[in-house]
């Protein structure tokens, strides 16, 4: 099978998985706390007050609304597109800054962690990366908020623990959203550098008198970036899942925060719209980095042609 067919099948598979997942989520959102299913032991039948036909109808009605080019209106007759427009913009801004810092500082930290960076030979540099990776994102957010509270009590109001409206409100959300992907990128980069130093082309360059730093920045880093692009599906999953927590816990008015707040208000259509946009963000990020992978990798680009 050639590369074009593989790419098309991969896209179709992702679309099917996305459609099935979205349908299940939309169906679950139509359930209420009063719904129940009773499964008596030893019997094949079950009792329930769930109206499956009504749920299926609501799901397909929502798809029909989407196909018409709108998200519909909320329970208060407000256009859901207005909710989506502002919150999507806020989430994209937060994600853009976080991804930029995670990639740049992650690669630099990976070079620093590499065993070939002999100027700073210590296990502590790798341990710092692994510590952040092992830390649950909820705990990391709480630590950052705790530090912000301590600074506030000491008269330093540079980084608010939550809220929005000013640029300084974005400092902690960006930091929280950056640290874990940055550590993941750093670990992949450092391992890739160490593996590439075992290859023949590096040994040849070393034999000609090239320095470690020159080999890393001129030759090895390019291959490390290719390894990174292979792992960006996992990185996208990490950053989107962290985004949901970051927005909610820092009260940042992005897609996830608006989704949770409207769920509390019973605005199911708004929740559906926010969930769809979060999924769209994930697919956009993964698609961008898959395209970059083909653009930057001459071998894959040649196969595609």
Secondary structure, DSSP 8 states (H G I E B T S, - for coil): --HHHHHHHHHHHHHHHHHHHHHHHHHHHT--TT--EE--TT-S--EE---HHHHHHHHHHHHHHHHTT---B-TTS-BHHHHHHHHHHHHHHHHHHHHHHHHHHHHHHHHHHSTT-GGG--HHHHHHHHHHHHS-HHHHHHHHHHHHHHHHHTT--SS-SS--SSGGGHHHHHHHHHHHHHHHHHHHHHHHHHHHTTSHHHHHHHHTT--HHHHIIIIIHHHHHHHHHHTHHHHHHHHHHHHHHHHHHTT--SHHHHHHHHHHTT-HHHHHHHHHHHHHHHHHHHHHHHHHHHHH-HHHHHHH-
